[in-house]
Amino acid sequence: MGRSAIVAAGTAAGALLLAGCGGGGGGGDVKGGGTAEVSAPAIGATSTPNLGGGQRPAPRRPGAPNRPAALGPLGYGTLRLGMTARQLRGSGLLIGKVRGGATGCSGYDLRTRRTPKGSVGVYYSPRLGIASIFAVGGMRTPQGIGVGSTLAQVERAYPKLARGVNGSSAPVPGNPKAVYSLLLSGGRVTSLALDLAGQDCHN
C-alpha cells in the first residue's frame, strides 16, 4: 500500500487520487504508467474507452434476492480477480479511465460504481488480469468492513490483520490468493481494496 491519503470511498464522492505512492482507489502510483487521467482503451482494443464495447451487464433473473454485492472473497459481483481481457470483452462491466502504458496497469471504473475525476476503482494488470478492486460507494466485505469501519471492527473481523507503516493487510477468508489492503487514519479505514496477492499495480 502507498503513502497517499485517500478520501473515504464510503462517501458518494468515492476515493480521490492524491499525490504520492497511491494505493487507495485513487489511481496512484501505477507501475509502468503515468497517473494522468486519460481514456484507457478497451482491453484487447486500441480506441474505445469503454471496456467490453459498452454492452450492459445482463439483468438479474426474476425473483433473485436483491442483496448488495460484497467485496470479496473472489471479486465484486460478476467482476472477479484475475479475469482476463478475453473474459471481460463484451461484459460491459468497466469503463476505462487511466492508460497504463505498454507494460503498466490500466485504471478503470465499474460502470455501476463510478469514481471522481483523477481516481479509479479497478486496476487491470497485463500480467495478472484484474488485480485490484477498491471499495467505492459504500461497498463492504462479507464481514461488514468498509471505508469508515473502526480499527476495532477490522481486528474483530480479521484477527490476522498485519499492521504496517504504509498500510495494513489481512487474509481474505475463502480466497488464499487474495488479500485485503487497508489504509487507516484516526482509528478508521480510509481506503480498502481487494487485491490479488502479488498484484503489480499499486504500492
matplotlib code that plots the C-alpha trace (Angstrom):
import matplotlib.pyplot as plt

x = [0.0, 1.2, 1.6, -1.1, -4.1, -7.4, -10.7, -13.2, -14.7, -17.8, -19.0, -20.7, -17.6, -15.6, -11.8, -9.8, -6.4, -3.8, -0.1, 2.3, 2.5, -1.2, -3.0, -6.5, -8.8, -7.2, -5.2, -2.0, 1.5, 0.7, 3.8, 4.9, 2.5, 1.5, -1.3, -2.8, -6.4, -6.8, -9.2, -7.9, -8.6, -10.9, -8.8, -7.8, -8.7, -7.0, -9.5, -12.8, -12.7, -15.5, -14.2, -16.5, -17.8, -20.4, -22.8, -24.8, -24.5, -27.3, -30.3, -31.0, -33.2, -36.7, -37.0, -33.3, -32.7, -31.8, -28.8, -25.9, -22.8, -19.9, -16.2, -14.7, -13.8, -13.4, -14.3, -17.3, -20.4, -19.6, -16.2, -13.6, -10.0, -7.8, -10.3, -8.5, -9.2, -10.9, -13.2, -14.0, -14.6, -18.3, -19.2, -19.8, -18.6, -15.8, -15.2, -11.6, -10.0, -6.2, -3.9, -1.1, 1.3, 3.0, 3.7, 1.8, -1.5, -4.6, -7.3, -11.0, -14.3, -17.1, -19.9, -22.2, -19.7, -18.1, -15.3, -14.5, -12.0, -8.5, -9.4, -10.1, -11.9, -10.3, -6.7, -6.1, -2.6, -1.3, 0.3, -2.4, -5.7, -8.0, -5.6, -7.3, -10.9, -11.3, -14.2, -16.3, -19.7, -20.4, -19.0, -18.3, -16.6, -18.7, -17.6, -19.1, -15.9, -15.7, -14.4, -15.3, -15.1, -13.1, -9.8, -11.5, -14.1, -11.4, -9.4, -12.5, -13.3, -9.7, -7.7, -4.7, -4.6, -0.9, -0.3, 2.4, 3.8, 2.4, -0.7, -2.2, -3.3, -5.5, -6.0, -9.3, -11.5, -12.3, -9.6, -6.0, -4.9, -6.2, -5.6, -7.5, -5.3, -6.2, -5.2, -6.2, -6.2, -7.6, -8.6, -10.8, -10.4, -9.9, -9.1, -9.9, -9.0, -9.4, -6.1, -4.6, -1.7, 1.4, -0.6, 1.8, -0.4, -0.1, 2.1]
y = [0.0, 3.5, 6.6, 8.7, 9.7, 8.6, 10.4, 7.9, 5.8, 5.2, 8.7, 9.5, 11.1, 7.9, 7.7, 10.5, 10.4, 12.2, 12.8, 10.2, 6.4, 5.8, 2.6, 3.5, 3.6, 6.7, 5.5, 6.2, 5.0, 2.8, 0.7, 1.2, 4.0, 7.6, 8.8, 11.5, 10.7, 9.6, 7.4, 3.9, 1.7, -1.3, -4.4, -6.0, -2.9, 0.3, 3.1, 2.8, 3.8, 1.5, -1.9, -4.6, -2.5, -0.6, -3.5, -3.5, -6.4, -9.0, -8.1, -10.0, -13.1, -12.5, -13.5, -13.2, -11.8, -8.1, -8.3, -5.9, -7.5, -8.0, -7.0, -10.5, -13.2, -13.6, -10.2, -7.8, -9.1, -10.6, -8.9, -11.4, -11.0, -12.5, -12.0, -11.7, -9.4, -12.2, -12.9, -9.3, -8.5, -7.8, -7.8, -4.0, -4.1, -1.5, 2.0, 3.0, 5.9, 5.7, 4.3, 2.3, 2.3, -0.5, -2.7, -0.9, -1.4, 0.5, 2.0, 1.5, 2.2, -0.2, 1.0, 0.9, 2.4, 5.5, 7.5, 11.2, 12.6, 11.6, 8.3, 4.7, 1.8, -1.1, -1.9, -4.3, -5.8, -7.1, -9.9, -10.9, -9.6, -7.8, -7.2, -4.8, -3.7, -0.8, -0.2, 2.6, 4.0, 2.0, -1.3, -3.7, -7.1, -10.2, -9.5, -6.0, -4.0, -0.9, 2.6, 4.2, 1.0, 1.3, -0.5, -2.5, -3.7, -4.7, -6.6, -8.5, -9.4, -10.2, -11.4, -11.9, -8.2, -7.2, -3.5, -1.7, 1.8, 2.4, 0.2, -2.9, -6.1, -9.1, -12.6, -12.9, -15.6, -18.1, -17.0, -17.7, -16.0, -12.6, -10.0, -7.0, -3.9, -1.1, 2.4, 3.6, 7.1, 8.3, 4.7, 4.2, 2.7, 5.4, 3.0, -0.6, -2.8, -6.5, -7.4, -10.4, -11.4, -10.1, -7.6, -5.3, -2.2, -0.1, 0.0]
z = [0.0, -0.7, 1.4, -0.1, 1.9, 0.4, 0.8, 2.3, -0.5, 1.5, 0.7, -2.5, -3.8, -3.7, -3.3, -4.8, -6.3, -4.3, -4.7, -3.6, -3.9, -4.1, -3.2, -2.3, -5.2, -6.5, -9.4, -7.6, -8.5, -11.4, -12.1, -15.7, -16.4, -15.5, -13.3, -15.5, -16.4, -20.0, -21.8, -21.3, -24.3, -24.0, -23.1, -26.3, -28.4, -29.4, -29.3, -27.5, -23.8, -22.7, -21.7, -23.2, -26.1, -24.0, -23.5, -20.3, -17.8, -18.0, -15.8, -12.7, -13.0, -11.8, -8.2, -7.4, -4.0, -4.1, -1.8, -2.3, -3.7, -1.3, -1.9, -1.8, -1.5, -5.2, -6.6, -6.6, -8.2, -11.6, -11.7, -10.5, -9.6, -12.3, -15.1, -18.4, -21.4, -23.2, -20.2, -19.9, -23.5, -24.1, -20.4, -20.2, -16.6, -16.8, -18.2, -19.0, -17.2, -16.9, -19.6, -18.1, -21.0, -22.9, -19.8, -17.0, -15.4, -16.6, -14.4, -14.8, -13.0, -12.5, -14.7, -11.7, -9.2, -10.7, -9.1, -9.5, -12.0, -11.2, -9.4, -10.4, -8.8, -10.6, -11.8, -14.7, -14.9, -18.3, -16.3, -13.8, -15.2, -12.8, -9.9, -7.5, -6.8, -4.4, -2.0, -3.6, -2.7, 0.4, -0.8, 2.1, 2.6, 3.6, 7.1, 7.0, 6.8, 4.6, 4.5, 7.8, 9.8, 13.0, 13.7, 16.4, 13.9, 11.4, 14.1, 15.1, 11.5, 10.6, 13.6, 11.4, 10.4, 9.7, 10.6, 8.6, 8.4, 4.9, 5.1, 6.6, 5.1, 6.0, 4.5, 2.6, 4.1, 1.4, -1.0, -0.2, -3.4, -2.3, 0.5, 1.8, 1.7, 4.0, 4.9, 8.4, 9.8, 13.1, 14.0, 10.9, 7.5, 4.8, 1.9, 1.3, -1.7, -2.6, -4.2, -5.8, -3.7, -5.5, -7.5, -9.5, -10.0, -6.8, -3.7]

ax = plt.figure().add_subplot(projection="3d")
ax.plot(x, y, z, "-o")
ax.set_aspect("equal")
plt.show()
